[in-house]
Amino acid sequence: MTTDSKELTVRERVKRALVMNALTDWRGGIVLATAILLAFFGPDLFPTFPWWAWLIGGGVSWGAIVLSILNDEKVAAQVAADLLKQKYEPTTIKSGEMRERLIKAFEYRAQIASAIARAKSGVLRDHLEQSAADVDQWIGSLWEVACRVDTFEGDRTIQQDLHAVPTAIRNYEARLKTEPNPDVRQQLQGTLESRRSQWRTLQSLQSTIERGKLQMDQTLSSMGTVYSQLLLMDAKDIDSGRYQRLQDDIAEEVKGLHEIAEAMDEVYKHN
């Protein structure tokens, strides 16, 4: 599953960050600074070497450093990982359980990125990089679910209601059995139905949260499987349909996580 606008946004951010890293790399800075100093003082030390030659030499050397950084797959992979982690920082999640799941997802992503960096350039590498972009969407979807679980578990009102509402229902049911006044009985019945409706919503929300946790566990397991498959994949798998099945599996996981997140929002809205 690839959303073009989202994918382009991620790739553009990586490209811009990579270019900025290359332009501001400390090695290039030292080369330029040295070239400028030699342009000023070089003619006195080396009279046969013109000042502008130092600047040209420094510029060429700086350009070579920039190009080497831009073409370094490991650097590009690290830049992408850093940007992704800035956007989906696991430490902002209060739930230790959810935070550990996200950290594990980033570990899998790092392994997948390393496997892609080791692949030879060409069609295989291009397709594997597309898989990496899809894995980034995976992490974004995991983040959506983790945030909603975190909100649910940190919502004191809901947590209190999960304990208080069943007790209130039992109390109203007991009073209804012994209350002789018809008007009071009618009021009790209305209140009881309202409480039962609230309890059904709370149970639905709790059930959806549990589904979200299970879906996250399934996704992490699938990430491990994808990593293993990428290690074994070669160029002939691109045309055999194996790669497409891998893409479909990732898309299905992303869809499942997104649907869970939407279900959480829907139930939470009606709580």
Secondary structure, 3 states (H helix, E strand, C coil): CCCHHHHHHHHHHHHHHHHHHHHCCHHHHHHHHHHHHHHHHHHHHCCCCCHHHHHHHHHHHHHHHHHHHHCCHHHHHHHHHHHHHHHCCHHHCCCHHHHHHHHHHHHHHHHHHHHHHHCCCCHHHHHHHHHHHHHHHHHHHHHHHHHHHHHHHHCHHHHHHHHHHHHHHHHHHHHHHHCCCHHHHHHHHHHHHHHHHHHHHHHHHHHHHHHHHHHHHHHHHHHHHHHHHHHHCCCHHHHHCHHHHHHHHHHHHHHHHHHHHHHHHHHHHCC
